[in-house]
Amino acid sequence: MRPETFFGSNRGFTAPLAGGLSRCPGNRGWTAGIVLLALFLSFVAGCASRPASDGPGAGVPATLPPDPVPRQEPRSRYGNGPYYEVLGQRYEVMKTDSGYRERGVASWYGRKFHGKLTSSQETYDMYAMTAAHKTLPLPSYVKVTNLRNHKSVIVRVNDRGPFVSNRIIDLSYAAAERLDMIRDGTGLVEVTAIGYDELDSSEPARQVRLENPEEILSPDASIYVQVGAFGNAENARRRYSMLRDGGVGPAFVHEDAADPRALYRVRIGPIADVTQYDSIVAQLERLGISETHLVTE
């Protein structure tokens, strides 16, 4: 099966429709695969940041909605792949959300797309607790925790995006407001899938495999970028030297005393904000390091 390519949208895509055309939620029209350069530049600029002006303006609701109650739902007929392409990048839709847990940068989207169709062909409501994700099945339910202030929400993933480097989830205005992300536009978060034990079960159950199950988000915890965990101290020192010589820092080697085996974790930080995190990730990519993890301690 040929991967589908979608144009003119910074929100996502839908399944191909009759006549070989696709309906793109960003421009809400039928496209034949020809996009003007101006639209492309608008796409990139729109994904890069989310200004406060994309919020409700004077019409801020008096109350924000509560978390949705996760429930078992069939996979959407639209937006579920099995894979698709945006700007030449191929994305493979996950077969299940079971075990998904990731830390990274969240962004948000609001008035610009309010009332328009999502990738699952539902109407986007900026005041609902929803989100966009590049590869989770649609719909999915995830818990999103702001690593800076430890506020958490549950959102229903019903859209595709964000198609910007170093972003893992795009939240609705309401979800971002509850996480206190509106002013900054982005935030460092942890995203954890909420699944079901069995397909015929009516009770939701966390389907999570934690890399560090003992890790608990403390109000006083600092955030670091981890760029390697080694059983050999010399390998850790080599990675540290690579960072130091490349001007990436502040870096250090943390010996994990809690692990029964000797484990040396190479970390950078503490990280103050998304701007610093983006800068560090860009420096690491120039050094050929792409596997990183956000950790708290």
N, C-alpha and C positions, 0 to 999 in steps of 0.2 A: 504493500500500500504506500502510495506517495504521500510524504508529509505535506500538510496544508500550510500555505503561507498567507498571513493576514496583514493587511496594510491599513494605515491611517487610524490606528487605535492605540491608545496607551492604557486601555482597560483590559482588553482580552479578545476573545473570539467566540464564534459559535461553529457548530458543525456545518460542513458544506451543504449548500442548498441546490435546488434544481438549476440546471443550466451552467454548472461549474462556478457559480458565483458564491461569495460568502458575505454574510451581513456582519459588519464590524461595529461593535458597540461604541467605538470612539467617535466615528462620524455618522453613525446611524443611517447609513445608506448602502445601496448596492454598489459594489466595486468590482472592477474587472482586472485588478492587479496593477493599475497604473496610478501612481501617486505623484503629485507635484512635489518639488523640493521643499516648497514652503510648508506643506503638510508634514513632511518628514521632520523638518526642523522644529515645527510646533510639537510634534510627538515627543521628541527628545527633551525639549524644554519643559513640557508639561509633566514628564516623568521625573525630572531632576529634583523638584521640590514642590511643596504644596503650601502656597502662601495663605496667611490667615484670611485673605479676601475670598478664598474658596469656601469659607464657612457660611452660615446662614445670614450674616449681616445683622440687621436690626431684628430679624425674626427668630432669635434664639428661643428654643422651647423652654418653658418654665421647668420642666422635669425631663430627665433623660431616661430612656427605657431600661428595664432590668435585663439581666442576662437571659437569653433564650434557654429553654429547657431542651437539652439534647434528646433527640428521638431518632428512631430508626427510619430512614427514608431510602427509597430506591435511587439509584444513580440517575442523574439528569440525562435526558436524551441529547442534550447539547453541552458542548464544552468539555467532553470527557475523552477526547483523543481518538486512538491511543497515543498519538503524538502530534505536535504541530510546530510551526516555525514562526518566529517574529524577528524581523530584522536580521535574518540569516542564522539565528540561534534556534537550535532544535530543543524542544521540551517534551519529555515523555511523562504522561500522566500516570501517577501511581495507581497500582491495582487496588491498594487498600491504604487507609490511613493508620493502620495498626502499627504502633511502635514509633510513630513520628514524633520527634522532639528536636528543636533547632533553636539556636540563639543567633541573633543578628539585628538588623535595623528594620524597624517598621516605619512606614509612611502612612498618609491618609488621603482620601479624596472625598470631595463634597459636592458643592452646588453645581459645578461644571457638568457633572454626570447625573445629577438628581433627576429622577423621572425617566431616565433612558434605560435601555435594555442591558442587562449583564450578559456574560458569556453563557449562562444557563438559561437565557431568555426570560429571566425574571426582571421586574422593574426595580431599578436601583433606588433605594430610599436612604438618604444620608442620615436620617434619624433612626434607622433600624440598626441592630447589632449584627452587622455583617462584615465580610472581608473578602479580599481577592488574594489568591495564591497561585503560583505558576504551575504546580504539579499535583496538589492534593485532589482527590476525587471530589466532584461536585454533586450534591452538597456534602460538606464535612463540618464537624464542630471541633473547635480548638479553644484552649485556654491560652490567653495572651497575658503575660506578666511584664510590667515595666520594671526593668532591672534597676532603675535609678530610684524610684519611689515605692516599688513593690506593690503597686496597685494592680489588680487582675480583673479581667473580664472574660466572658465566654462569648464567642462570635460564631455565626454560621457562615461558612465559606461558600459563596455562590457565584464567584467571578474569577477571572484570570488577571494576573498581574502581580506585582509591578514589574515592568520590563526595563528595569534599571539595574546596573551592576551594584552588587552589595546591598540589595534590599530583599527581604524575605517575605514580607506580607504588607498588604495595603488595606488599612482599616477604614471603615465608614467614619463619617464625622462624629457620630454619637459615641462609637467605641473609642476613638482617639480623645474625645473630650473627657470621657470617664477615666482614661489613663493619664490625663493631664499632658497631652502631646500637641495640642493645637498650636500653642505659641511657637514652639521650636520646629514643628512640622515633621519631625522624625524622633525616634527614640530607640534605645537599645532594649530589646525584649527577648523573652523566651516564649516559644510557641510549642504547645503540647497538644497532640490530638486526643480527642475523647471518643472512644469507640464502644463496641459492644462485645460481650463475651461470645455470643453465638448469634447467628443470623436470625433465629426466631426468638431471641430474647427481647423483652420490652424494657429491661432495666439497663441504663447506661453504665459502662464500667471503663475505667481508665485502662487503655492498652499502651502502656509506656515501658520502654526498656531504657532506664537511665544509665548514662555512662558513669556517673558518680552518684549512686543512690543516696549516699550519706550527705550529699551537698544540700544544704538548706539555705534559702535566701534570708540572710540576716539583715536587719535594718542598717547595720553598720558595715556591711560587706562592701569591699571594693571590687571593681570590675577590671579584668585583665584579658589580654589576647594571648592565648596559648598557641605556640607554634611548634610544639613537639613534646613527646613524653618518651623518655629513653630508659632502658634498663641498664645502660652502660654510661657511667659518668663522663667518659671521654667523648662519647658521641654528643652528649648534651653540651659539653664545653665547645665542641666544634660548631654546633648550631649557634651557640651564644656568640662565638667569635665572628661568625658570618654576619650576624645582626650588628654587632659592634662595628665591624669594618665597613658595613653598608650604611652606617649612620642611623640605624633604626633603634629606637630606645624610648624610655629607659628599659633595658632588658636585664633579666637575671635568671638564675637557675634555682628552682625550688625543689628541694628534696622532700619527697612525700613520706613522712614518718609513719603515717597511718596505714600505708600499704605494706603487707607482709614481705613483699619483694622490694628491693631498692628500686625506686622510680624517680627519675630526675625530669622535672617539667620545666621547659624553657618558656618564659612568659615575658610579656611587655606590659608596662602600666605602672600605676593604675590609670584607667581610661576615664577621662572627665566627661566626654560627650561624643556625639556622632561625628562631629567634624574631625576630632582627633582620631577616632576609629577609622574613618574613611582614609585619612592620610596614612595611617600605619598600614592598612590593607594594601593601598597603592604602592607603598615602599616595598612591602613584602612580595608583591607580584613582580616588581622589577627585579627582585632577587631570585625569582623562580619559585617562591613559596606560595602555594595556593590553599593548602590545607591548614585552616586556623579554627580555633574555638574560643568563644567567649566563656570565661569562667569567673565565678565570684568567690571571694574569700575574705 
